[in-house]
Amino acid sequence: MDTTLRDKILSDPAAILADADVMRALIDANAQAMGDNVIDLRGIVMNRLENRLDRLEDTHRSVIAAAYENLAGTTQVHRAVLAMLEPRDFDTFLARLETEVRQILRVDCIKIVFEAHASDAQAEQSLEQTNSVIVIQDKSFTELYISQGAGGPRNMATRAIPKGGVQVYGDSARDLTSEACIKLDLGSQRLPAMLCLASVDPEKFSPQQGTDLLTFFGGVVERLIIHWLS
């Protein structure tokens, strides 16, 4: 070995131990020097520990990333809720949903679907025409749209936009790819409603994602609508 290199290693051996690639090369060289008829258990154990450490680090990074994502989502929802609490009338509340709240949540479309009896349809249509956030549909539309024929009552769906999305988003449905639909209970004297958040990003909403924050946000919207309708 070159004297200069040898003296440098002896002066700071910790540098060798701290370098994973160098240590791995030394272990491989040692195994080759022993020949094929000798099994280095020490090297096998170190390789297994190294693999286990790599998996642990990957898991650690995934947990941290999920925690940051959850924190960011919580902050977004809290900001959106504060923005919805400021309006003093229903029209301003709807306008805030369409602009500031939509931007805070980073979605491309927000709709509130109200169900109406056939006898009330004409009167309700005027409400739909005055604000682009509101959509009027027939009785039982909410449950049918959320379930999409899957069977059984459902209160929420996070998924790709179904074929019937045009009934909620109109012509915008051509550009939207994912949605979150939250059923709203407006009380025993009123038909249910539905809050729909949609995005052009196909990964914005999916069946695998958690729905705690969406449930909370939907609950706030539900209570505010009940307040304004009262």
Beta strands, then each sheet from edge to edge (+ up, - down):
strand 1: 109-116
strand 2: 134-138
strand 3: 156-160
strand 4: 178-184
strand 5: 193-199
sheet 1: 2+ 1+ 5- 4+ 3-
end
